[in-house]
Amino acid sequence: ADIRRLLRPGGVFHLLDFGPPRGGIERGLTAVFHRGERIGDNLGGRLPEWLGAAGFEDVREVESHRTLFGRCSLYTARAPG
């Protein structure tokens, strides 16, 4: 919500963070390598929901790439106005 407040009306916010795994192999590897870590909400795909709840519009995942550390997703969201 603070980021949205700081953006101009219609401004765009980009977020790169861990995203949900896709496919059985990725889910299995993620469960092994990220056990007990505090990224459960990221891995559950909740970041777009949070951005919408913070007041952003047009929230979407624009890219997603598999890395050695897990899947990274790039999200965009637009401030209202």
N, C-alpha and C positions, 0 to 999 in steps of 0.2 A: 504494500500500500504506500510506503514511503517513496519507493521508486516511481510509482504512478503519479504521486503528488508532485514530484520534481520535474516530470516531463511536461513539455508543452502540450496543449490539446492536439491530439492527432499524432503525437510523437511515438516513435517505435522503440520498444525494448527488446533486446536479444539476450537469450540465456542459453549458455552451453553447460550441460551438466550430465551426470549419469542418467540414462533412461532405461526403460523396461527392456529386458532381454526378449529376443524373438527366436522362437524355435526351442526344441527340447535340449539340444546341446548347449546353447547359450544359457538357458535356465539352470541346467545342471552345473556348469562352470561357475556361474554367478553365485549359486548356493554354496559352493565350496570356497570360493575366493572372497566373498563378502559376508561371510558368516559373522553375525553379531555386530556388524557395522551399522551406523546410523543413516543408512541410505535406503531403508525399506520403502519409504514413500516414493523416492525416485524410481526404484525398481518396480514399484506397483503402478507407475504411470500417473501419479497424482499431481505432477507439476502443472500441467495445463489447467486442472481444476483449481489449484491454488491461485494461479494468475487470474482466472476468471473471478474468483471470490474476492480478489484484491481490487476489482473494478476494471481490469483490462478487457478490451474487446478484440475480436478477430484473433483469438489465441490459437496457435497451431504449431505443430512440429514440422519444420521445413527440411531437416536432414537428420539422418541417423547413421552412425558408423560404428562398426565393431572394432574394438581396440583390444590390446592385451589385458587391459584392466576392466573391461566390460564395455557395454554399448554406451556411446555418448550421443546425446540428442541435442539438436539446436532448435530452440523454440523462439517464436516471435509473438509479440503482443502489442496492441496499439492502445494508447491512452484515449479515453473518450474525447469527443469534441472535434 
